[in-house]
Amino acid sequence: MYPHFTDEDPELAPSHMAAATGDMPAYQIRAPATALPQGMMMAASPGTLHSPQQLAEEATRKRELRLMKNREAAKECRRRKKEYVKCLESRVAVLEVQNKKLIEELETLKDICSPKAD
């Protein structure tokens, strides 16, 4: 019923108290079994930044990252478009040659089939 909640999940443990319905165990959140090594700190989440300077720096960093990703995506888009246009140009060249051969063949067949007027 709830596939993301399993008994194997180390942070969730069945409660000793029965659920109100009696058919589903209640879960309590436990502290994770693994801790960070001494001296290591978790990265600050955006909600824990307090000073306006930190918020501005974070916003600037995010903007620069977004702009960089956008530049890369635009570059890749231009590369794909160039490749697509080359493919179309190649196809046009092949079809032009084929069309020319078919026109020549048509003229030859017309000459063969048409009665010659003397």
Residue frames relative to the residue before (quaternion, step in Angstrom):
aa qw qx qy qz dx dy dz
M 1.0000 0.0000 0.0000 0.0000 0.00 0.00 0.00
Y 0.7770 0.0943 -0.0468 0.6206 3.59 0.95 -0.89
P 0.1767 -0.8487 0.4874 0.1051 3.61 0.22 1.24
H 0.6631 0.5122 -0.3328 0.4327 3.61 1.06 -0.50
F 0.6681 0.4023 -0.3058 0.5462 3.62 1.25 -0.02
T 0.1054 0.7947 -0.5897 0.0976 3.57 -0.45 1.17
D 0.6099 -0.5562 0.4190 0.3783 3.52 -1.28 0.39
E 0.6257 0.5509 -0.3376 0.4370 3.60 1.19 -0.47
D 0.5100 0.6504 -0.4235 0.3707 3.59 1.19 -0.33
P 0.3859 -0.7663 0.4568 0.2349 3.62 -0.53 1.13
E 0.6937 0.4697 -0.2962 0.4587 3.60 1.11 -0.45
L 0.7118 0.3699 -0.2527 0.5410 3.60 1.23 -0.15
A 0.0087 0.7921 -0.6098 0.0236 3.56 -0.90 0.86
P 0.5300 -0.6252 0.4494 0.3553 3.59 -0.97 0.75
S 0.4263 -0.6940 0.5230 0.2512 3.52 -0.99 0.86
H 0.5095 -0.6362 0.4791 0.3258 3.56 -1.16 0.52
M 0.6240 0.5068 -0.3446 0.4848 3.55 1.25 -0.28
A 0.4439 -0.6892 0.5037 0.2725 3.57 -0.93 0.86
A 0.5280 -0.6097 0.4817 0.3426 3.54 -1.15 0.62
A 0.6668 -0.5236 0.3518 0.3968 3.55 -1.23 0.50
T 0.6927 0.4687 -0.2924 0.4637 3.59 1.02 -0.72
G 0.4180 -0.7316 0.4494 0.2968 3.56 1.19 -0.47
D 0.7142 0.4480 -0.2788 0.4598 3.64 1.14 -0.27
M 0.7496 0.3099 -0.1890 0.5534 3.58 1.22 -0.18
P 0.3906 -0.7222 0.5016 0.2725 3.64 -0.72 0.91
A 0.4097 -0.6759 0.5515 0.2668 3.56 -1.12 0.67
Y 0.2592 -0.7754 0.5589 0.1386 3.60 -1.08 0.64
Q 0.1778 -0.7449 0.6335 0.1106 3.50 -1.18 0.70
I 0.4194 -0.6882 0.5257 0.2723 3.56 -1.09 0.65
R 0.1757 -0.7715 0.6066 0.0771 3.55 -0.90 1.04
A 0.5768 -0.5447 0.4641 0.3939 3.54 -1.25 0.35
P 0.5530 -0.6129 0.4300 0.3656 3.61 -0.99 0.70
A 0.5359 -0.6497 0.4417 0.3091 3.56 -1.07 0.77
T 0.7206 0.3926 -0.2493 0.5142 3.59 1.06 -0.64
A 0.1557 -0.7706 0.6123 0.0832 3.55 -1.02 0.82
L 0.5729 -0.5728 0.4465 0.3798 3.56 -1.22 0.40
P 0.5690 -0.5783 0.4391 0.3860 3.60 -1.09 0.60
Q 0.6260 -0.5593 0.3809 0.3876 3.53 -1.15 0.63
G 0.7644 0.3230 -0.2664 0.4902 3.55 -0.92 0.91
M 0.6306 0.5050 -0.3398 0.4814 3.62 1.21 -0.31
M 0.1352 -0.7798 0.6068 0.0741 3.53 -0.99 0.80
M 0.5015 -0.6206 0.5007 0.3357 3.56 -1.14 0.55
A 0.5521 -0.5926 0.4630 0.3601 3.56 -1.14 0.64
A 0.5143 -0.6489 0.4654 0.3129 3.53 -1.04 0.78
S 0.3356 -0.7137 0.5732 0.2226 3.53 -0.92 0.86
P 0.6765 -0.5098 0.3254 0.4203 3.61 -1.14 0.46
G 0.6426 0.5439 -0.3307 0.4266 3.58 1.09 -0.58
T 0.6978 0.4737 -0.2842 0.4560 3.60 1.18 -0.41
L 0.4990 0.6160 -0.4531 0.4077 3.61 1.23 -0.01
H 0.1714 -0.8368 0.5161 0.0631 3.54 -0.72 1.02
S 0.7287 0.4372 -0.2788 0.4474 3.59 0.76 -0.91
P 0.5872 -0.5836 0.4238 0.3675 3.58 -1.10 0.62
Q 0.6157 0.5487 -0.3512 0.4433 3.58 1.08 -0.68
Q 0.6520 0.5018 -0.3148 0.4732 3.59 0.96 -0.84
L 0.6459 0.5139 -0.3219 0.4638 3.57 0.97 -0.82
A 0.6565 0.5069 -0.3060 0.4673 3.59 0.97 -0.87
E 0.6518 0.5095 -0.3154 0.4649 3.60 0.97 -0.85
E 0.6480 0.5125 -0.3121 0.4691 3.57 0.98 -0.84
A 0.6522 0.5065 -0.3114 0.4702 3.59 0.96 -0.85
T 0.6460 0.5131 -0.3126 0.4708 3.58 1.00 -0.84
R 0.6479 0.5196 -0.3129 0.4609 3.58 0.94 -0.89
K 0.6649 0.4992 -0.3009 0.4670 3.58 0.92 -0.92
R 0.6476 0.5220 -0.3179 0.4550 3.58 0.98 -0.86
E 0.6615 0.5038 -0.3029 0.4657 3.58 0.93 -0.92
L 0.6399 0.5151 -0.3172 0.4739 3.57 1.01 -0.79
R 0.6527 0.5108 -0.3057 0.4686 3.58 0.96 -0.89
L 0.6617 0.5032 -0.3038 0.4654 3.59 0.96 -0.90
M 0.6432 0.5189 -0.3229 0.4613 3.57 1.00 -0.81
K 0.6566 0.4969 -0.3095 0.4755 3.58 0.92 -0.88
N 0.6431 0.5239 -0.3206 0.4574 3.57 1.00 -0.81
R 0.6355 0.5236 -0.3311 0.4608 3.61 0.98 -0.83
E 0.6588 0.5051 -0.3057 0.4663 3.57 0.95 -0.90
A 0.6559 0.5052 -0.3102 0.4673 3.58 0.95 -0.86
A 0.6510 0.5060 -0.3172 0.4686 3.60 0.98 -0.81
K 0.6302 0.5331 -0.3245 0.4618 3.57 1.02 -0.82
E 0.6629 0.4953 -0.2932 0.4788 3.58 0.94 -0.91
C 0.6317 0.5322 -0.3228 0.4620 3.59 1.02 -0.81
R 0.6607 0.4948 -0.3057 0.4745 3.60 0.93 -0.86
R 0.6338 0.5312 -0.3276 0.4569 3.59 1.03 -0.79
R 0.6671 0.4941 -0.2982 0.4712 3.58 0.94 -0.91
K 0.6385 0.5260 -0.3266 0.4571 3.58 1.01 -0.80
K 0.6292 0.5297 -0.3280 0.4648 3.61 0.99 -0.84
E 0.6538 0.5150 -0.2990 0.4669 3.55 0.95 -0.94
Y 0.6508 0.5189 -0.3031 0.4641 3.57 0.98 -0.88
V 0.6650 0.4953 -0.3033 0.4696 3.60 0.93 -0.90
K 0.6233 0.5300 -0.3387 0.4647 3.60 1.01 -0.77
C 0.6444 0.5199 -0.3105 0.4669 3.55 0.97 -0.89
L 0.6611 0.4975 -0.3083 0.4695 3.60 0.92 -0.85
E 0.6485 0.5176 -0.3204 0.4570 3.59 0.95 -0.86
S 0.6343 0.5219 -0.3201 0.4720 3.56 1.03 -0.81
R 0.6566 0.5091 -0.3050 0.4655 3.56 0.95 -0.88
V 0.6191 0.5362 -0.3387 0.4631 3.60 1.01 -0.80
A 0.6526 0.5187 -0.3166 0.4525 3.60 0.92 -0.92
V 0.6570 0.5026 -0.3081 0.4700 3.59 0.92 -0.89
L 0.6885 0.4822 -0.2896 0.4579 3.59 0.88 -0.91
E 0.6132 0.5392 -0.3514 0.4580 3.61 1.08 -0.65
V 0.6426 0.5051 -0.3173 0.4810 3.59 0.99 -0.84
Q 0.6542 0.5093 -0.3059 0.4680 3.57 0.92 -0.93
N 0.6503 0.5164 -0.3148 0.4598 3.60 0.93 -0.87
K 0.6433 0.5244 -0.3194 0.4573 3.59 0.96 -0.87
K 0.6533 0.5070 -0.3097 0.4693 3.60 0.96 -0.89
L 0.6647 0.5045 -0.3081 0.4568 3.59 0.96 -0.86
I 0.6307 0.5184 -0.3341 0.4710 3.61 1.02 -0.73
E 0.6451 0.5103 -0.3166 0.4724 3.59 1.00 -0.84
E 0.6459 0.5153 -0.3122 0.4690 3.57 0.98 -0.86
L 0.6345 0.5293 -0.3192 0.4641 3.57 0.99 -0.83
E 0.6550 0.5024 -0.3111 0.4709 3.59 0.93 -0.87
T 0.6386 0.5226 -0.3236 0.4630 3.59 0.97 -0.84
L 0.6778 0.4859 -0.2927 0.4678 3.61 0.90 -0.93
K 0.6154 0.5357 -0.3437 0.4650 3.59 1.05 -0.71
D 0.6564 0.5108 -0.3092 0.4611 3.58 0.97 -0.88
I 0.6624 0.5031 -0.3061 0.4631 3.59 1.01 -0.83
C 0.7600 0.4232 -0.2089 0.4469 3.57 0.82 -1.01
S 0.6513 0.5242 -0.3512 0.4215 3.59 0.95 -0.57
P 0.4799 -0.6599 0.4841 0.3161 3.59 -1.01 0.80
K 0.4101 -0.7169 0.5101 0.2400 3.50 -0.95 0.89
A 0.2376 -0.7649 0.5849 0.1278 3.52 -0.80 1.02
D 0.1954 -0.8023 0.5569 0.0894 3.58 -0.69 1.07
